[in-house]
Amino acid sequence: MGLIFLSIALCLGCLTGLGWVFHQLRRRSMNRWLIPYLRQTPKRRPVRQGQPVHLLLCLADHFEPELDNAPPELREARVDLWVRTYPRLFGGFRDSDGRPPRHTFFYPLEAYDSNYLDALASLCRHGFGEVEVHLHHDGDCATALRKRLLAYKKLLAERHQLLSYDRQTGEVAYGFIHGNWALDNSRPDGRWCGVNNELQVLRETGCYADFTMPSAPDEPTQTHKINSIYYAWGDPHRPKGHDWGIDVGSASRERERPERKDGLLLIQGPLLLDWTRRKWGSLPRLENGCLQGNQPPSMQRLDLWLRAHIQVPSRPDWFFVKLHTHGCNQLNQAVLLEEPMIQFHQSLAERARRDPNFHFHYVTAREMFNLVKAAEAGWIGSVSKVLDYQLVWNGASSHSGVRKPPERARPEESIGTGQVEKTALQPGLLQPSRC
């Protein structure tokens, strides 16, 4: 009888343990991506000694001066700190191409302030980064979203000389990060978006790529597809069209029907299990490419980012590493604008000095997109020669001798199959309208 009770107790213990593990997986959204992660195991090999490595490092900042409903004086102080501090701290560092660290400020549409954008534009014109589009919204619809994105794009490009343009068409383009991680209406409760075909709206209004993912550990918006650069398509009848997609350079993309060639490019950051840092001594911690107060950059984390192997197949020596942060959070500024980030840049330079096969390149979101497109087209040359492969920064003509091509029909004038009224250059048009 005792043996029976012991067996029952062991079974109950095992079930309890399995239930706890499953709860932890769901709580950290790992139930969405653990199986794809296991399938990627063969490719997550460490970089071999002597293997050529070109680290393409992009820091995508959800740059929100209004964070936590900050008063105007605190918002101004947050922006001013970045503009004053960044050149002083990092102006002396150089990557393998001789360029200083570059930061991509994804500035919220709904929090537009001309003074803050002018300050960031000045920092960018000195070679320290670029500005792209960020958006928090809720209960939205495709028509209203399209109008606001077009107005914001026009405002940033014409008033502040920000964003980029296509060197063939002259059309203004922008990179995008969705607020609250809810890209393409991907929350199960439908909050913080509302637009099922948001990917299509983004593509039609000039978005060249989305940089939102990953959203793990705590967000239900996390996609099944991880550690990838891929194309996805929106569907007005269902949300989360980016949950799956077709990898850049995949043979299946070449077989796609012509009308499906216009998918939105998504560039994900690394998402891995870190067995070198364990919770409760047994469970691995999560590596999600986030830089914040309790997650400073380090060479140990760099090895994990490289092991994610986020690449285009034709360039196995190019490692795309997109990190993310919230740069206006004071706790994060202690990492981003103080000693931890300084030491990281020093460590990158030291590794490059010690290892002739290691090269690192500071790139903006736009430049990372250009490198993806160049690799997809079969480019076999250097990184530096294709940083402006398709898209050229809007401020480049003022200091680099790059000339814009003649502007063709603007996307404000013809979008998809219908006509959209040309937007005036007024910040008021950025406010949400009734759908």
N, C-alpha and C positions, 0 to 999 in steps of 0.2 A: 504493500500500500504506500509505503514511504517513497518508493521509486516512482510510483505513478504521480504522486504530488510533486516530486522533484522535477519530473518531466514536464508537468503542466506549468510549474513555476518558470522553468527555462523557456518554454514556448511563449509564455506571457511576457517574459523579459525581452525575448527576441522581438516580439511584435511591438512592444513598447519602444524598444530601441529603433526599430525600423520606422515606426510612426514619428518618432522625434526627428530622425534623419530626414524623412519626407517633409515634415513641417519646416525644417531649416532650409531645405531646398526650395520650397515654395516661397518662404519668407524672403529669400535672396534672389528670387526669380530664376534660380538655377534649373528648375524643371523645364524652362523654355529652351535652354541652350546647352544642357549637359550632354545630351546625346550627340549633337553636332560637334561639341568639343571633343568627345571621345573619338569620333570619326576622324578628327584632325590630328590625332596623336602621331601618326607617321610623319607628318610634316613639321611637327614641333621639335625638331632636332636642334641642338645647340650649334652655333656657328663654328665650323671647323677651323682649326689653326691653319693659317695660310690662305683661307678663303677670302676673296675680295669682298669688302663690305662698303657700301655707300649708304650711310644713315641719312635719310631724308626726314628731318625733324620739324614738325609743325606744332605750334602751341596755339590751340583754338580757345579763346577766352570768351566766356559768356559775360561780357563786360556790362555790368548793370549798376551805374552810379546810384540809382534809386533804391537799391537793395534794402529790404526791411523798412520800406517807407521812410528812408532817410530824409532829414530836412535839407533845404537847399544848400546850406553852408557845408554840411557833411558831404553831399554829392560833389560840390565844387572841390573840396579838399581831396576826395578820392581821385578825381581826374587829375588834379594838379600834382599829386604825388607821383603818378605814373609819368607825366610829361617831364617833370623835373628830375626824377630819380633814374629812369631807365637809361638815358644816354650817359649819365655819370657812372653808373655801375657797370654797364655792359658795352660801352662804346669802345673799349680797348680790346675786346675779344674778337677773334676772327675764326671763321670756319675754314674748311679746306679750299674754298674759293676766294678767301680773303674778305668775306662779308661778315658784319656783326650779327648778333642774335636778332631775330625778327619775330614779332608778336602779331597775331591776327586778332583784332578787336571786333567781335561780333556784337554790334551795338543795337539795343532794342528799338524797334520801330515805334512802339507805343510810348517810349520814354524820350522821344527826340528832344534835343536841346542844341540849338545852333552853336552856342558858346563851347560846349563840350566837344562837339564834332569838329569845330575849328581847331581846338587845342590838339585833338588826336591827329587831325590832318597835318598839322605842323610837325608833330613827332614822326609821322609816316614819311613826310617829304625829306626828312633827314636820314632815311634809310632804315628805320627801326620797325617797320611793320606796315600793315594795311588794315582797312576797316571793311567789314562785311555786315550782313543782315542777320539780326536776331529778332524773334517775335514770340510774345506770349499772347494768347488769345483764347476765347472761350465762347461756345455757342455761335460760331462763325458760319459763313456760307461762302461758296466759291466766288460768287459775283463780288461781294464786298471785299473779300480777301484779295482778289485780283486787282481791284482798284487801288487798294492801300499799298500793295507791293509795288505797283507801277509808280505811284506817287512818291514813295520813299526812295525808290531807285533813282528817279529823276532828280529828287532833292539832293541826294548824296552826290550824284555825278555832276550836276550843274552848279549847285551852290557851293559845294565843298571840294570839288575835284577829287572825289573818292571813287571807289569801285574800279572796274576794269572794262575794257571794250574788246570785242572780237576783231582781230587784225584783218580779217577778210570782209566782214560785213559792217564793221563800225558800230554794231549794236552794243549797248551797255549790258554787262553781265554782273552777277553777284553770287557769292557763296552764302549758305544758309545754315543756321542752327535753330531748332525749334525749342521754345521755352517749355519747361516742365516735361521735356523729353517726349511730348505727345505728338510726334510727327505723324501726319496722315491719320489723325483721329484714332490713335492706337491705344488709348486707355480703355479698358473694358467698360468703364462707366460713361464714356463719351465726353468726359470733361477736358478742358484746356485745349480744345481744337474745334471740332464740329464739322470739318470738311473731309469727307471720305476720299475725294480725288485730289487731295492737296499736292501730291507728287506731280500731277498733271498741271495744276495751276502754277506751281513753282517753275516747272520747265517752260511753260508758255510765257511767263513773265521775265525770263532771262536768267533763271538760276542755273549756274553751271554745275553745281554739286552740293550735296547735303553732307554735313559733318556732325550730325547729332549723336550717332551711336558710338559707343555702347551706353546704355542707361542703367545697367546692373551696378550695384547689387539689389537695390530696393525698389526699383520701378517695374510695374507690370507692363510697361511699354517695351521692354527688352525684346529684341527680335530673336528668332531661331537662328538666323544667319549671323555668324560672328567672324571676326578677323578676316574681313573681306573688302575688296573693292569691286563693286558690282552695279549693274543697272536694274532698276525696278520701275514698275508702272502703276499708276493710280487707277482706281476703279470707283466710279460714283456710287456703286451699289454695295461696296464693302470697305471697311477700314483696313489700315495696316498693310498696304500693298508692298511695303519694303520688307515684310517678314521673310520673304525669299526673293531671289533675283538671279540674274545671269552674270557670272564673273567676267570682268574685263579680260580680254584675250581668250575667252572660252570659245571653242569651236561651235558650241551650240548657239552662241550669239550670231555667228556668221550665217547660221541657217535660219535665223529669225526672218519673218516676213518684213518687207520694206516698211510697212506702216508701223512696225514695232521697234524701229531703230531709234525712236526719239525718247527712250526711257531716261529717267533721271539718274545721274551717277551718284552713288553713295560711297563715301570714303570713311570706313570705320576705324576706330582706335582699337588698341589691343585689349583682349579680355581673356585672362588665364587664371589658373589656380596656382598660388604661390606656396609651395610646400616648404620653403625655407622659413616662412613666418606662419606659425600655427596658432590657432585659437583653441584654448583649453588643452594645449599640448598635443592635439591629435588632428583637428580639422584644419585644412589649408585656408589661408586667407585669400582674398580676391585681389587680383591685379587688373585694374580697369583703366589705366592710363590717366588717372586723375591726379592733379597736383593741388594739394591743399595743406592746411596746417598740420595735419597728422599723416600726410603722404608726401614728403619731400622727394625731389628727384635724387637718384643715386645710380651708380654704375651697376649695382646689383639689379635694380629695376630695369635698367637699360638692357641687360642680358635677357630678361623676360620679354621686353618689348620686341627684341630681335627674334626671339623664339616664336612669336606669334606668326612670323613669316607672312605679313600682309604685303603682297607683291603682285606685280604683273608678270605672267610666266616668261615673257620674252626677255626680262631683265632680272635674272636671279641674284644679281649683285646689288640691286636697289631694294632697300628695306624702308617701306613707308610707315612712319611712326607718327600718328596724330594723337596728341595729348589734349586734355581739356582741363579748364579751371574756371573759377569765378574770381576774377582779379580785383573786384571791388569789395570783397570780403576782407575785413581787416586781419582776421586770423590767417588767411591765405597770403596776404601781402608780406607777412613775416617770412614766408618761404620764397615767394616770387621776387621780392625786391630786397632781399637781405642775403645773409651768408649761405644758406642752402643752395640757392640758384647760382651764386658766384662759384661755389665749390664744384658744382656740376659742370659748368662751362670750363673750369680749369681742368677737371678730370677728362672731359672730352678731348681737349687739346693735348693733354699728356698721353692719352691712349693713342692718339694719332701720331704723336712723336715716337712712341715706342713701337708701334705696329705699322709698317709701311702699307699693309693691306687694308687698314681702317681709314675711311674718309667720312667726314660728317659735314652736312650741308644744312644750314638754317634756311627754312623756306616758309613762305606764307601759305595760306590755304589756296590762293590762286596759283602760286608756283607749284604746289603739290599737284593740283589738277593738271597743269601743263605737263608735268613730268609723267603723269598717268597716260595722258593722251599721246605723248611722244613715244612712250614705251609700247602702247597699244599699236602705234603705227610702224613699229619696228626700228626705232632709233637705237643705234649702237654706239653713239658717241658719248661725250661728256655730259654731266649734269648741267654745268653752267651755260652751255650753249642752247638749252631748250627751256630755260626758266620762263621765257616769254613765247613759248611755242605756239599757242593759240590765242591766249588772252594777255593783253598788255595793260598794266596798271594805268588808271586814268591820270595820275599825276606824273607819269613818266615823261610826257612830252615837254614838261616844264624844265627838266634838268638832264635828260639823257639823249636828246636829239631824236627820239623816236617820234615819228609823225603818224597821226591818225589817218586811216584811209577815208575816202569820201563816205559820208554817212548815207546809208540806204534807208529804205522804209523802216521806221522805228517800231518796236514792238507795241508802243502805246497806240499805234494807229491800226494795226491788224494783228489780232490774236486769234489763233485757231480759225474757226469758220465764221465767227461773228465779229462785229465791229465794236470797239471799246472807245469811249470818248477820251480824247487826249486830255491828260491831267495838267492842271495848272501848277505852278511852282509855289504851293502854299502848304505850310506844315499842318494846317487845320484839316486837310484832306486825309491825314494819317489816322484821324479818330475813327473808331468803329462806327459803322452805320447799321441801321436796322435791315435785317435780311428778309 
